[in-house]
């Protein structure tokens, strides 16, 4: 399998897994509140996405889970750091905005 195909499959797997976990958590929230499932799913997904990226960053830091001895330099620097956090912020904002839009339409 080509590397680009594998990357696309990995991306889809993460996307689907995130949506499913978010839907399950949203269903639990909706069971005990007046929240709507569609909008709650996207808000939970935004929080899950942001939390996962923060955890990934912390794990790569010296002393973190992926870098316990601090010998490897796993944290991106310069533009890679900028793009990582820009994508994290934009992704979280977009998911939360979709949730808000769904709330406005009663979904």
JODACOR-V310169 format. One record per backbone hydrogen bond with DSSP energy under -0.5 kcal/mol. NH is the residue of the N-H (numbers start at 1). CO is the residue of the C=O. Records with the same first field share a line. If there is no record, write none. Layout:
NH = CO + CO
//
This chain:
6 = 2
7 = 3
8 = 4
9 = 5
10 = 6
11 = 7
12 = 8
13 = 9
14 = 10
15 = 11
16 = 12
17 = 13
18 = 14
19 = 15
20 = 16
21 = 17
22 = 18
23 = 19
24 = 20
25 = 21
26 = 22
27 = 23
28 = 24
29 = 25
30 = 26
31 = 27
32 = 28 + 29
33 = 30
38 = 107
39 = 107
40 = 36
41 = 37
42 = 38
43 = 39
44 = 40
45 = 41
46 = 42
47 = 43
48 = 44
49 = 45
50 = 46
51 = 47
52 = 48
53 = 49
54 = 50
55 = 51
56 = 52
57 = 53
58 = 54
59 = 55
60 = 56
61 = 57 + 58
63 = 67
64 = 61 + 67
66 = 59
67 = 59 + 64
70 = 67
74 = 60 + 72
80 = 77
81 = 77
82 = 78
83 = 79
84 = 80
85 = 81
86 = 82
87 = 83
88 = 84
89 = 85
90 = 86
91 = 87
92 = 88
93 = 89
94 = 90
95 = 91
96 = 92
97 = 93
98 = 94
99 = 95
100 = 96
101 = 97
102 = 98
103 = 99
104 = 100
105 = 101
106 = 103
107 = 102
//
